Amino acid sequence: VVAEMLVSQHRSFSKPLRFDASSEQVLPDFLLTDTPKEVPMEVFGRSDTEYLKRKAAKKVYYDDKFGAQGWWYWDAVGNATNVPPFPSLR
């Protein structure tokens, strides 16, 4: 859904891929590249216990590294049709 929206809005982004990265490394689902600073984008889509722990750790990581307003996320569990607006263009 997010990739389709980014494409339809003619946004510039990349999709980081996990090759030999450890499971502890934080890789965003997308990286928005047409903003003043690159913006990591996360889609949180599960609600099991292990996933919620990882989600909490990712939020702390992104807040620490990019600031609370410096990254984007969508909590899709129970909110599958209401995607938050993307960050503004340059």
Secondary structure, 3 states (H helix, E strand, C coil): CHHHHHHHCCCCEECCCCCCCCCCCCCCCEEECCCCCCEEEEEECCCCHHHHHHHHHHHHHHHHHHCCCCCEEEECCCCCCCCCCCCCCC
